Amino acid sequence: MIQRDNIRAQVLVLNWRDAIRNVGALLIDAKSITSDYVDGMIQAVEEMGPYIVIMPGFAIAHAAPSEAVLKNDTALITLKEGVNFGSPNDPVYLVFCLCCTDRTAHRASLQEIAKRLLAEGVMERIKNAQSVDEIMACL
Amino acid sequence: MRIQAVCGFGCGSSLFLKIKLDEVLQANGLSAEIFCGDVGTCLSQNCDAIFISEELADRVQDRAKVPVVVINNFMNKQEVEEKTLAFFKNQAQEN
């Protein structure tokens, strides 16, 4: 599951880049990635467009496995005010971040997280949660 | 039947799409192998269809030799279901 230290509720950000930097900072603190990975996540959106906003209000920030990934990990922030990525699924309130050392190692755990996030009503409850405890209770 | 779910790197959003597709197939009694791919190499992977987000579809649509199914909201079960069923129906008619 997502580590408690890797979750923040109701974060104030300036824009989508800032949102990605914020969620990325949690994984830097957890010693799971280097700052190069954060740049990679932002670059991916700049190059390929906002495809990471895979459903209304929800973005899954990630970059390719690389040396900038120190271990498999995930993080999640919710935003006090939604930000636009230029996607039909804007505004985004939940930014889920994922890093993996290769393309397959994390699949089982990610699948588990995805299933919980996608359960009926869970996203809405997480969006409205005011504290990390409240978010943890939803997962 | 092999369906490739494609995202930027083949390890993040495509996995979410795979989960939804598996769900839809199961609910409709259909069977197919769903695997994840990345937009850079998906065209060289052997598959019968590519399921991909709107933003990335432009990069493969012209060159793909298999049907490309564009999904706007990966988690909208209705959208995924309608497009998946339409794809299977088309396949059945062609064969």
gemmi code that builds the backbone of each chain (N, CA, C; Angstrom):
import gemmi

chains = {
    "A": [
        ("MET", (0.842, -1.207, 0.000), (0.000, 0.000, 0.000), (0.873, 1.252, 0.000)),
        ("ILE", (0.239, 2.384, -0.119), (0.993, 3.639, -0.098), (1.430, 3.910, 1.345)),
        ("GLN", (2.730, 4.196, 1.514), (3.245, 4.482, 2.849), (2.634, 5.768, 3.405)),
        ("ARG", (2.395, 5.765, 4.698), (1.784, 6.934, 5.332), (2.593, 8.217, 5.071)),
        ("ASP", (3.921, 8.098, 5.173), (4.781, 9.274, 4.964), (4.741, 9.790, 3.526)),
        ("ASN", (4.221, 8.967, 2.628), (4.173, 9.349, 1.214), (2.818, 9.925, 0.822)),
        ("ILE", (2.042, 10.362, 1.800), (0.715, 10.909, 1.521), (0.609, 12.309, 2.125)),
        ("ARG", (0.012, 13.230, 1.388), (-0.291, 14.565, 1.913), (-1.701, 14.945, 1.483)),
        ("ALA", (-2.408, 15.629, 2.397), (-3.786, 16.042, 2.101), (-3.869, 17.547, 1.888)),
        ("GLN", (-4.722, 17.936, 0.934), (-5.084, 19.354, 0.742), (-3.862, 20.247, 0.538)),
        ("VAL", (-2.995, 19.840, -0.362), (-1.795, 20.617, -0.670), (-2.161, 21.774, -1.598)),
        ("LEU", (-1.555, 22.918, -1.331), (-1.769, 24.085, -2.205), (-0.657, 24.131, -3.246)),
        ("VAL", (-1.010, 24.108, -4.513), (0.015, 24.166, -5.557), (-0.351, 25.254, -6.567)),
        ("LEU", (0.648, 25.679, -7.328), (0.456, 26.761, -8.292), (-0.110, 26.261, -9.606)),
        ("ASN", (0.364, 25.102, -10.036), (-0.010, 24.596, -11.357), (0.347, 23.110, -11.422)),
        ("TRP", (0.153, 22.500, -12.580), (0.384, 21.048, -12.661), (1.843, 20.675, -12.428)),
        ("ARG", (2.764, 21.512, -12.898), (4.187, 21.203, -12.673), (4.494, 21.191, -11.171)),
        ("ASP", (3.932, 22.190, -10.484), (4.128, 22.303, -9.046), (3.521, 21.087, -8.330)),
        ("ALA", (2.394, 20.631, -8.828), (1.747, 19.448, -8.238), (2.657, 18.236, -8.374)),
        ("ILE", (3.240, 18.054, -9.549), (4.138, 16.917, -9.770), (5.389, 17.056, -8.902)),
        ("ARG", (5.889, 18.287, -8.770), (7.077, 18.485, -7.919), (6.757, 18.151, -6.458)),
        ("ASN", (5.566, 18.538, -6.022), (5.164, 18.263, -4.641), (5.066, 16.771, -4.346)),
        ("VAL", (4.428, 16.060, -5.233), (4.281, 14.618, -4.990), (5.640, 13.933, -5.165)),
        ("GLY", (6.434, 14.431, -6.093), (7.770, 13.879, -6.306), (8.672, 14.090, -5.097)),
        ("ALA", (8.503, 15.242, -4.425), (9.332, 15.553, -3.259), (9.152, 14.494, -2.168)),
        ("LEU", (7.950, 13.934, -2.080), (7.703, 12.892, -1.072), (8.563, 11.661, -1.365)),
        ("LEU", (8.693, 11.344, -2.649), (9.487, 10.161, -3.014), (10.987, 10.440, -2.932)),
        ("ILE", (11.362, 11.713, -3.092), (12.777, 12.075, -2.869), (13.095, 11.919, -1.381)),
        ("ASP", (12.198, 12.424, -0.526), (12.383, 12.297, 0.925), (12.457, 10.827, 1.343)),
        ("ALA", (11.687, 9.988, 0.669), (11.665, 8.561, 1.004), (12.880, 7.829, 0.419)),
        ("LYS", (13.754, 8.593, -0.246), (14.938, 8.030, -0.906), (14.572, 6.963, -1.945)),
        ("SER", (13.474, 7.208, -2.628), (13.039, 6.275, -3.666), (13.433, 6.755, -5.054)),
        ("ILE", (13.584, 8.069, -5.207), (13.974, 8.626, -6.509), (14.975, 9.766, -6.290)),
        ("THR", (15.628, 10.152, -7.370), (16.415, 11.383, -7.349), (15.608, 12.460, -8.070)),
        ("SER", (16.098, 13.699, -7.991), (15.323, 14.799, -8.595), (15.219, 14.650, -10.118)),
        ("ASP", (16.132, 13.896, -10.723), (16.042, 13.663, -12.168), (14.713, 13.019, -12.550)),
        ("TYR", (14.215, 12.174, -11.666), (12.953, 11.484, -11.959), (11.792, 12.479, -12.011)),
        ("VAL", (11.835, 13.468, -11.099), (10.786, 14.492, -11.093), (10.812, 15.261, -12.416)),
        ("ASP", (12.010, 15.637, -12.853), (12.137, 16.310, -14.151), (11.581, 15.423, -15.264)),
        ("GLY", (11.846, 14.131, -15.153), (11.369, 13.180, -16.159), (9.853, 13.115, -16.224)),
        ("MET", (9.216, 13.196, -15.054), (7.745, 13.146, -15.020), (7.153, 14.386, -15.689)),
        ("ILE", (7.768, 15.541, -15.431), (7.273, 16.787, -16.020), (7.517, 16.786, -17.535)),
        ("GLN", (8.715, 16.335, -17.895), (9.068, 16.262, -19.312), (8.121, 15.342, -20.089)),
        ("ALA", (7.703, 14.255, -19.444), (6.804, 13.303, -20.108), (5.497, 13.989, -20.502)),
        ("VAL", (4.971, 14.825, -19.603), (3.719, 15.527, -19.906), (3.967, 16.573, -20.995)),
        ("GLU", (5.109, 17.253, -20.901), (5.416, 18.270, -21.919), (5.530, 17.631, -23.300)),
        ("GLU", (6.110, 16.441, -23.346), (6.337, 15.805, -24.645), (5.139, 15.035, -25.169)),
        ("MET", (4.443, 14.343, -24.264), (3.385, 13.441, -24.735), (1.982, 13.943, -24.443)),
        ("GLY", (1.894, 15.075, -23.760), (0.578, 15.611, -23.451), (0.051, 15.055, -22.138)),
        ("PRO", (-1.142, 15.519, -21.748), (-1.662, 15.204, -20.416), (-2.339, 13.836, -20.329)),
        ("TYR", (-1.768, 12.838, -21.021), (-2.405, 11.519, -21.017), (-2.411, 10.892, -19.626)),
        ("ILE", (-1.580, 11.436, -18.724), (-1.520, 10.866, -17.376), (-2.771, 11.170, -16.554)),
        ("VAL", (-3.599, 12.097, -17.068), (-4.887, 12.365, -16.400), (-5.873, 11.341, -16.952)),
        ("ILE", (-5.855, 10.160, -16.346), (-6.547, 9.021, -16.963), (-8.026, 8.978, -16.663)),
        ("MET", (-8.477, 9.804, -15.751), (-9.922, 9.877, -15.497), (-10.194, 11.213, -14.821)),
        ("PRO", (-11.454, 11.624, -14.729), (-11.730, 12.952, -14.180), (-11.110, 13.151, -12.803)),
        ("GLY", (-10.301, 14.224, -12.694), (-9.757, 14.606, -11.399), (-8.531, 13.847, -10.940)),
        ("PHE", (-8.061, 12.900, -11.731), (-7.004, 11.999, -11.261), (-5.850, 11.898, -12.259)),
        ("ALA", (-4.641, 12.197, -11.766), (-3.448, 12.065, -12.612), (-2.508, 11.025, -12.008)),
        ("ILE", (-1.869, 10.260, -12.878), (-0.895, 9.287, -12.408), (0.461, 9.694, -12.968)),
        ("ALA", (1.206, 10.429, -12.147), (2.496, 10.951, -12.584), (3.544, 9.842, -12.521)),
        ("HIS", (4.265, 9.676, -13.611), (5.353, 8.715, -13.608), (6.267, 8.970, -14.800)),
        ("ALA", (7.455, 8.418, -14.724), (8.384, 8.464, -15.854), (8.898, 7.048, -16.077)),
        ("ALA", (9.715, 6.891, -17.069), (10.226, 5.551, -17.375), (11.169, 5.073, -16.274)),
        ("PRO", (11.235, 3.759, -16.089), (12.233, 3.234, -15.151), (13.619, 3.694, -15.604)),
        ("SER", (14.434, 4.118, -14.653), (15.779, 4.581, -15.011), (16.653, 4.535, -13.769)),
        ("GLU", (17.885, 5.028, -13.920), (18.786, 5.072, -12.772), (18.335, 6.069, -11.720)),
        ("ALA", (17.390, 6.950, -12.096), (16.863, 7.926, -11.141), (15.899, 7.279, -10.144)),
        ("VAL", (15.552, 6.007, -10.382), (14.684, 5.283, -9.450), (15.540, 4.392, -8.557)),
        ("LEU", (15.441, 4.630, -7.256), (16.258, 3.870, -6.307), (15.513, 2.652, -5.791)),
        ("LYS", (14.202, 2.767, -5.654), (13.386, 1.603, -5.305), (11.941, 1.822, -5.744)),
        ("ASN", (11.187, 0.762, -5.869), (9.770, 0.875, -6.231), (9.011, 1.575, -5.120)),
        ("ASP", (8.194, 2.547, -5.479), (7.453, 3.251, -4.440), (6.265, 3.989, -5.063)),
        ("THR", (5.364, 4.440, -4.191), (4.214, 5.224, -4.641), (3.974, 6.365, -3.660)),
        ("ALA", (3.314, 7.413, -4.126), (2.953, 8.538, -3.264), (1.640, 9.114, -3.771)),
        ("LEU", (0.977, 9.842, -2.894), (-0.320, 10.418, -3.283), (-0.508, 11.757, -2.586)),
        ("ILE", (-0.888, 12.780, -3.354), (-1.313, 14.031, -2.717), (-2.698, 14.413, -3.227)),
        ("THR", (-3.436, 15.078, -2.353), (-4.678, 15.682, -2.809), (-4.465, 17.192, -2.804)),
        ("LEU", (-5.149, 17.881, -3.697), (-4.954, 19.314, -3.874), (-6.130, 20.094, -3.317)),
        ("LYS", (-5.780, 21.177, -2.633), (-6.825, 22.037, -2.071), (-7.648, 22.658, -3.194)),
        ("GLU", (-6.918, 23.108, -4.218), (-7.588, 23.630, -5.411), (-7.099, 22.853, -6.623)),
        ("GLY", (-8.039, 22.424, -7.442), (-7.671, 21.613, -8.596), (-6.784, 22.382, -9.569)),
        ("VAL", (-5.945, 21.656, -10.302), (-5.121, 22.292, -11.336), (-5.443, 21.672, -12.692)),
        ("ASN", (-5.208, 22.452, -13.737), (-5.463, 21.968, -15.084), (-4.188, 21.466, -15.745)),
        ("PHE", (-4.328, 20.308, -16.403), (-3.219, 19.751, -17.175), (-3.450, 19.973, -18.679)),
        ("GLY", (-4.598, 20.554, -19.021), (-4.940, 20.655, -20.436), (-5.595, 19.379, -20.937)),
        ("SER", (-6.219, 18.646, -20.013), (-6.869, 17.377, -20.346), (-8.393, 17.540, -20.278)),
        ("PRO", (-9.126, 16.737, -21.051), (-10.598, 16.741, -20.909), (-11.025, 16.317, -19.496)),
        ("ASN", (-10.126, 15.671, -18.776), (-10.454, 15.193, -17.428), (-10.045, 16.184, -16.327)),
        ("ASP", (-9.702, 17.427, -16.713), (-9.411, 18.491, -15.735), (-10.676, 18.883, -14.985)),
        ("PRO", (-10.583, 19.568, -13.826), (-9.367, 19.823, -13.061), (-8.964, 18.599, -12.241)),
        ("VAL", (-7.668, 18.540, -11.942), (-7.116, 17.396, -11.222), (-7.004, 17.717, -9.728)),
        ("TYR", (-7.496, 16.803, -8.901), (-7.441, 16.971, -7.444), (-6.570, 15.911, -6.769)),
        ("LEU", (-6.375, 14.798, -7.457), (-5.567, 13.723, -6.871), (-4.381, 13.464, -7.782)),
        ("VAL", (-3.178, 13.533, -7.223), (-2.003, 13.194, -8.019), (-1.313, 12.001, -7.372)),
        ("PHE", (-1.368, 10.906, -8.091), (-0.748, 9.667, -7.650), (0.591, 9.575, -8.368)),
        ("CYS", (1.625, 9.204, -7.642), (2.945, 9.173, -8.241), (3.546, 7.788, -8.066)),
        ("LEU", (4.235, 7.349, -9.084), (4.722, 5.978, -9.076), (6.120, 5.938, -9.663)),
        ("CYS", (6.989, 5.182, -9.032), (8.313, 4.974, -9.621), (8.640, 3.498, -9.541)),
        ("CYS", (9.276, 2.995, -10.585), (9.615, 1.574, -10.565), (10.974, 1.355, -11.201)),
        ("THR", (11.665, 0.358, -10.705), (13.012, 0.074, -11.196), (12.959, -0.689, -12.519)),
        ("ASP", (11.889, -1.421, -12.754), (11.660, -1.990, -14.080), (10.161, -2.017, -14.332)),
        ("ARG", (9.773, -2.435, -15.523), (8.373, -2.270, -15.913), (7.415, -3.268, -15.272)),
        ("THR", (7.945, -4.345, -14.718), (7.023, -5.373, -14.254), (7.032, -5.608, -12.746)),
        ("ALA", (8.147, -5.276, -12.088), (8.322, -5.658, -10.681), (7.181, -5.163, -9.780)),
        ("HIS", (6.673, -3.988, -10.058), (5.717, -3.358, -9.152), (4.278, -3.731, -9.461)),
        ("ARG", (4.054, -4.508, -10.511), (2.691, -4.650, -11.020), (1.680, -5.167, -10.007)),
        ("ALA", (2.080, -6.178, -9.249), (1.125, -6.761, -8.307), (0.692, -5.729, -7.276)),
        ("SER", (1.661, -4.978, -6.725), (1.296, -4.007, -5.693), (0.523, -2.836, -6.297)),
        ("LEU", (0.909, -2.418, -7.496), (0.182, -1.307, -8.127), (-1.253, -1.710, -8.445)),
        ("GLN", (-1.404, -2.936, -8.889), (-2.742, -3.428, -9.209), (-3.646, -3.389, -7.971)),
        ("GLU", (-3.037, -3.736, -6.839), (-3.778, -3.712, -5.581), (-4.211, -2.273, -5.236)),
        ("ILE", (-3.267, -1.335, -5.364), (-3.570, 0.068, -5.087), (-4.639, 0.578, -6.051)),
        ("ALA", (-4.477, 0.245, -7.333), (-5.421, 0.716, -8.350), (-6.827, 0.233, -8.041)),
        ("LYS", (-6.935, -1.024, -7.655), (-8.265, -1.575, -7.366), (-8.936, -0.822, -6.230)),
        ("ARG", (-8.140, -0.487, -5.209), (-8.730, 0.241, -4.076), (-9.129, 1.647, -4.483)),
        ("LEU", (-8.254, 2.312, -5.255), (-8.567, 3.671, -5.697), (-9.811, 3.712, -6.574)),
        ("LEU", (-10.006, 2.643, -7.332), (-11.077, 2.649, -8.311), (-12.392, 2.136, -7.756)),
        ("ALA", (-12.385, 1.663, -6.539), (-13.632, 1.183, -5.943), (-14.614, 2.348, -5.868)),
        ("GLU", (-15.873, 1.998, -6.008), (-16.944, 3.002, -6.059), (-16.833, 4.057, -4.937)),
        ("GLY", (-16.771, 5.324, -5.306), (-16.830, 6.408, -4.331), (-15.533, 6.724, -3.604)),
        ("VAL", (-14.505, 5.894, -3.788), (-13.270, 6.076, -3.030), (-12.536, 7.369, -3.420)),
        ("MET", (-12.482, 7.627, -4.729), (-11.790, 8.836, -5.187), (-12.419, 10.089, -4.597)),
        ("GLU", (-13.739, 10.123, -4.589), (-14.456, 11.288, -4.079), (-14.161, 11.476, -2.589)),
        ("ARG", (-14.134, 10.375, -1.861), (-13.844, 10.458, -0.420), (-12.418, 10.931, -0.172)),
        ("ILE", (-11.486, 10.456, -0.989), (-10.088, 10.889, -0.832), (-9.962, 12.374, -1.158)),
        ("LYS", (-10.639, 12.779, -2.216), (-10.591, 14.191, -2.626), (-11.060, 15.097, -1.484)),
        ("ASN", (-12.085, 14.664, -0.793), (-12.665, 15.483, 0.275), (-11.965, 15.323, 1.625)),
        ("ALA", (-11.083, 14.346, 1.737), (-10.417, 14.092, 3.016), (-9.578, 15.301, 3.432)),
        ("GLN", (-9.624, 15.626, 4.705), (-8.912, 16.806, 5.197), (-7.572, 16.443, 5.843)),
        ("SER", (-7.332, 15.175, 6.066), (-6.074, 14.792, 6.718), (-5.541, 13.490, 6.123)),
        ("VAL", (-4.266, 13.232, 6.397), (-3.651, 11.989, 5.927), (-4.375, 10.780, 6.523)),
        ("ASP", (-4.769, 10.908, 7.784), (-5.507, 9.810, 8.426), (-6.784, 9.480, 7.663)),
        ("GLU", (-7.485, 10.536, 7.272), (-8.734, 10.317, 6.524), (-8.462, 9.634, 5.188)),
        ("ILE", (-7.368, 10.026, 4.545), (-7.025, 9.383, 3.268), (-6.665, 7.921, 3.507)),
        ("MET", (-5.859, 7.677, 4.536), (-5.461, 6.298, 4.845), (-6.691, 5.426, 5.081)),
        ("ALA", (-7.688, 6.006, 5.702), (-8.900, 5.243, 6.014), (-9.646, 4.834, 4.743)),
        ("CYS", (-9.431, 5.581, 3.660), (-10.125, 5.271, 2.403), (-9.427, 4.167, 1.614)),
        ("LEU", (-8.165, 3.924, 1.949), (-7.381, 3.012, 1.086), (-7.395, 1.559, 1.570)),
    ],
    "B": [
        ("MET", (-6.694, -13.864, -28.975), (-6.767, -12.400, -29.057), (-5.791, -11.764, -28.063)),
        ("ARG", (-4.929, -10.889, -28.574), (-3.995, -10.179, -27.705), (-4.245, -8.682, -27.836)),
        ("ILE", (-4.581, -8.052, -26.721), (-4.841, -6.612, -26.726), (-3.728, -5.911, -25.951)),
        ("GLN", (-3.170, -4.876, -26.560), (-2.103, -4.124, -25.909), (-2.673, -2.809, -25.343)),
        ("ALA", (-2.573, -2.646, -24.038), (-2.945, -1.383, -23.391), (-1.694, -0.516, -23.353)),
        ("VAL", (-1.802, 0.677, -23.929), (-0.587, 1.470, -24.136), (-0.623, 2.795, -23.377)),
        ("CYS", (0.491, 3.123, -22.725), (0.664, 4.464, -22.161), (2.081, 4.922, -22.474)),
        ("GLY", (2.522, 5.993, -21.859), (3.819, 6.567, -22.199), (4.977, 5.615, -21.992)),
        ("PHE", (4.949, 4.889, -20.874), (6.086, 4.035, -20.548), (5.704, 2.577, -20.328)),
        ("GLY", (4.436, 2.273, -20.439), (4.022, 0.882, -20.315), (4.038, 0.338, -18.900)),
        ("CYS", (4.004, 1.230, -17.922), (4.048, 0.703, -16.560), (3.163, 1.470, -15.582)),
        ("GLY", (2.451, 2.481, -16.039), (1.639, 3.255, -15.101), (0.174, 3.245, -15.482)),
        ("SER", (-0.215, 4.220, -16.298), (-1.633, 4.318, -16.626), (-2.123, 3.129, -17.436)),
        ("SER", (-1.242, 2.521, -18.231), (-1.692, 1.369, -19.008), (-2.104, 0.217, -18.096)),
        ("LEU", (-1.496, 0.167, -16.925), (-1.860, -0.888, -15.973), (-3.281, -0.655, -15.440)),
        ("PHE", (-3.624, 0.609, -15.237), (-4.991, 0.934, -14.823), (-5.982, 0.531, -15.919)),
        ("LEU", (-5.591, 0.807, -17.160), (-6.467, 0.445, -18.277), (-6.610, -1.076, -18.374)),
        ("LYS", (-5.512, -1.771, -18.165), (-5.554, -3.239, -18.199), (-6.532, -3.789, -17.160)),
        ("ILE", (-6.497, -3.201, -15.973), (-7.393, -3.652, -14.906), (-8.849, -3.486, -15.329)),
        ("LYS", (-9.143, -2.320, -15.922), (-10.517, -2.046, -16.360), (-10.922, -2.986, -17.490)),
        ("LEU", (-10.010, -3.195, -18.425), (-10.318, -4.073, -19.559), (-10.571, -5.505, -19.087)),
        ("ASP", (-9.739, -5.967, -18.176), (-9.929, -7.317, -17.631), (-11.315, -7.441, -17.002)),
        ("GLU", (-11.688, -6.372, -16.290), (-12.988, -6.341, -15.616), (-14.132, -6.435, -16.627)),
        ("VAL", (-14.024, -5.610, -17.684), (-15.071, -5.570, -18.708), (-15.164, -6.902, -19.448)),
        ("LEU", (-14.023, -7.494, -19.769), (-14.027, -8.767, -20.488), (-14.683, -9.850, -19.650)),
        ("GLN", (-14.307, -9.865, -18.392), (-14.848, -10.873, -17.494), (-16.360, -10.732, -17.365)),
        ("ALA", (-16.810, -9.476, -17.209), (-18.237, -9.219, -17.027), (-19.045, -9.631, -18.257)),
        ("ASN", (-18.395, -9.619, -19.431), (-19.105, -9.933, -20.660), (-18.782, -11.323, -21.198)),
        ("GLY", (-18.078, -12.094, -20.396), (-17.759, -13.459, -20.806), (-16.843, -13.531, -22.016)),
        ("LEU", (-16.005, -12.511, -22.202), (-15.063, -12.505, -23.321), (-13.677, -12.871, -22.812)),
        ("SER", (-12.875, -13.443, -23.686), (-11.527, -13.715, -23.216), (-10.493, -13.150, -24.181)),
        ("ALA", (-9.477, -12.531, -23.625), (-8.371, -11.978, -24.397), (-7.213, -11.796, -23.435)),
        ("GLU", (-6.025, -11.797, -24.007), (-4.857, -11.519, -23.173), (-4.581, -10.028, -23.253)),
        ("ILE", (-4.598, -9.358, -22.118), (-4.313, -7.921, -22.100), (-2.895, -7.736, -21.565)),
        ("PHE", (-2.078, -7.018, -22.292), (-0.745, -6.728, -21.766), (-0.418, -5.254, -21.972)),
        ("CYS", (0.511, -4.757, -21.160), (0.849, -3.333, -21.176), (1.999, -3.066, -22.142)),
        ("GLY", (1.929, -1.917, -22.778), (3.015, -1.527, -23.663), (3.259, -0.038, -23.589)),
        ("ASP", (4.385, 0.402, -24.149), (4.662, 1.838, -24.163), (4.554, 2.371, -25.587)),
        ("VAL", (4.293, 3.671, -25.676), (3.972, 4.269, -26.963), (5.146, 4.177, -27.932)),
        ("GLY", (6.368, 4.121, -27.396), (7.536, 4.070, -28.265), (7.711, 2.745, -28.987)),
        ("THR", (7.328, 1.660, -28.336), (7.590, 0.337, -28.930), (6.326, -0.453, -29.250)),
        ("CYS", (5.151, 0.134, -28.985), (3.917, -0.663, -29.095), (3.666, -1.180, -30.513)),
        ("LEU", (4.139, -0.440, -31.520), (3.863, -0.856, -32.896), (4.656, -2.099, -33.295)),
        ("SER", (5.735, -2.360, -32.587), (6.521, -3.543, -32.943), (6.141, -4.762, -32.106)),
        ("GLN", (5.180, -4.585, -31.209), (4.710, -5.725, -30.407), (3.597, -6.451, -31.154)),
        ("ASN", (3.627, -7.751, -31.057), (2.599, -8.545, -31.714), (1.282, -8.472, -30.933)),
        ("CYS", (0.246, -7.930, -31.559), (-1.059, -7.855, -30.886), (-2.156, -7.710, -31.930)),
        ("ASP", (-3.407, -7.870, -31.495), (-4.547, -7.764, -32.404), (-5.221, -6.406, -32.327)),
        ("ALA", (-4.900, -5.644, -31.284), (-5.475, -4.310, -31.139), (-4.653, -3.521, -30.140)),
        ("ILE", (-4.714, -2.189, -30.306), (-4.055, -1.292, -29.364), (-5.137, -0.421, -28.720)),
        ("PHE", (-5.192, -0.446, -27.406), (-6.083, 0.450, -26.673), (-5.214, 1.545, -26.072)),
        ("ILE", (-5.585, 2.807, -26.296), (-4.666, 3.905, -25.970), (-5.458, 5.172, -25.649)),
        ("SER", (-4.846, 6.087, -24.912), (-5.531, 7.342, -24.590), (-5.528, 8.278, -25.798)),
        ("GLU", (-6.444, 9.233, -25.758), (-6.615, 10.153, -26.883), (-5.312, 10.901, -27.193)),
        ("GLU", (-4.637, 11.366, -26.133), (-3.443, 12.197, -26.329), (-2.332, 11.446, -27.044)),
        ("LEU", (-2.263, 10.139, -26.813), (-1.163, 9.372, -27.402), (-1.548, 8.730, -28.731)),
        ("ALA", (-2.846, 8.685, -29.010), (-3.321, 7.955, -30.188), (-2.725, 8.503, -31.482)),
        ("ASP", (-2.568, 9.835, -31.551), (-2.029, 10.459, -32.766), (-0.672, 9.904, -33.154)),
        ("ARG", (0.075, 9.472, -32.145), (1.432, 9.004, -32.409), (1.464, 7.628, -33.063)),
        ("VAL", (0.382, 6.902, -32.985), (0.420, 5.535, -33.519), (-0.627, 5.265, -34.601)),
        ("GLN", (-1.700, 6.062, -34.574), (-2.859, 5.766, -35.418), (-2.510, 5.565, -36.899)),
        ("ASP", (-1.678, 6.432, -37.446), (-1.367, 6.369, -38.879), (-0.543, 5.146, -39.256)),
        ("ARG", (0.285, 4.703, -38.319), (1.228, 3.645, -38.656), (0.807, 2.261, -38.167)),
        ("ALA", (-0.232, 2.214, -37.343), (-0.613, 0.929, -36.750), (-1.231, -0.003, -37.784)),
        ("LYS", (-0.854, -1.270, -37.719), (-1.427, -2.254, -38.641), (-2.627, -2.960, -38.021)),
        ("VAL", (-2.865, -2.695, -36.759), (-4.010, -3.308, -36.075), (-4.959, -2.179, -35.645)),
        ("PRO", (-6.226, -2.513, -35.352), (-7.157, -1.466, -34.916), (-6.656, -0.728, -33.675)),
        ("VAL", (-6.831, 0.596, -33.684), (-6.473, 1.413, -32.534), (-7.762, 1.907, -31.890)),
        ("VAL", (-7.971, 1.547, -30.638), (-9.183, 1.954, -29.926), (-8.799, 3.054, -28.940)),
        ("VAL", (-9.428, 4.225, -29.096), (-9.076, 5.380, -28.271), (-9.997, 5.469, -27.061)),
        ("ILE", (-9.404, 5.506, -25.887), (-10.178, 5.590, -24.640), (-9.903, 6.944, -23.972)),
        ("ASN", (-10.926, 7.714, -23.738), (-10.740, 9.034, -23.110), (-10.610, 8.943, -21.602)),
        ("ASN", (-11.511, 8.193, -21.006), (-11.515, 8.052, -19.554), (-11.313, 6.576, -19.233)),
        ("PHE", (-10.088, 6.251, -18.802), (-9.724, 4.849, -18.572), (-10.628, 4.174, -17.546)),
        ("MET", (-11.216, 4.971, -16.683), (-11.965, 4.382, -15.594), (-13.466, 4.409, -15.797)),
        ("ASN", (-13.882, 4.970, -16.926), (-15.309, 5.000, -17.220), (-15.709, 3.634, -17.777)),
        ("LYS", (-16.339, 2.864, -16.913), (-16.638, 1.488, -17.292), (-17.528, 1.445, -18.540)),
        ("GLN", (-18.466, 2.398, -18.605), (-19.381, 2.414, -19.743), (-18.620, 2.645, -21.050)),
        ("GLU", (-17.720, 3.635, -21.036), (-16.954, 3.927, -22.251), (-16.074, 2.735, -22.635)),
        ("VAL", (-15.359, 2.193, -21.664), (-14.461, 1.070, -21.950), (-15.271, -0.117, -22.462)),
        ("GLU", (-16.423, -0.338, -21.843), (-17.267, -1.469, -22.224), (-17.806, -1.301, -23.647)),
        ("GLU", (-18.365, -0.122, -23.928), (-18.936, 0.123, -25.268), (-17.882, -0.073, -26.355)),
        ("LYS", (-16.705, 0.510, -26.127), (-15.669, 0.448, -27.163), (-15.081, -0.951, -27.294)),
        ("THR", (-14.987, -1.638, -26.175), (-14.462, -3.008, -26.226), (-15.442, -3.927, -26.951)),
        ("LEU", (-16.708, -3.793, -26.614), (-17.713, -4.650, -27.247), (-17.810, -4.348, -28.743)),
        ("ALA", (-17.725, -3.063, -29.105), (-17.764, -2.686, -30.521), (-16.579, -3.302, -31.254)),
        ("PHE", (-15.418, -3.280, -30.609), (-14.222, -3.857, -31.219), (-14.396, -5.356, -31.451)),
        ("PHE", (-14.893, -6.053, -30.437), (-15.089, -7.495, -30.574), (-16.108, -7.822, -31.668)),
        ("LYS", (-17.133, -6.986, -31.773), (-18.171, -7.192, -32.777), (-17.566, -7.047, -34.186)),
        ("ASN", (-16.770, -6.001, -34.364), (-16.091, -5.779, -35.644), (-15.189, -6.945, -36.003)),
        ("GLN", (-14.447, -7.423, -35.020), (-13.533, -8.533, -35.245), (-14.297, -9.763, -35.710)),
        ("ALA", (-15.445, -9.993, -35.041), (-16.253, -11.173, -35.367), (-16.771, -11.079, -36.803)),
        ("GLN", (-17.133, -9.855, -37.215), (-17.657, -9.682, -38.572), (-16.584, -9.904, -39.628)),
        ("GLU", (-15.355, -9.503, -39.286), (-14.267, -9.638, -40.257), (-13.815, -11.079, -40.428)),
        ("ASN", (-13.989, -11.856, -39.371), (-13.473, -13.231, -39.432), (-14.460, -14.213, -40.047)),
    ],
}
model = gemmi.Model(1)
for chain_id, residues in chains.items():
    chain = gemmi.Chain(chain_id)
    for i, (resn, *xyz) in enumerate(residues, 1):
        res = gemmi.Residue()
        res.name, res.seqid = resn, gemmi.SeqId(i, " ")
        for name, pos in zip(("N", "CA", "C"), xyz):
            atom = gemmi.Atom()
            atom.name, atom.element = name, gemmi.Element(name[0])
            atom.pos, atom.b_iso = gemmi.Position(*pos), 0.0
            res.add_atom(atom)
        chain.add_residue(res)
    model.add_chain(chain)
structure = gemmi.Structure()
structure.add_model(model)
structure.setup_entities()
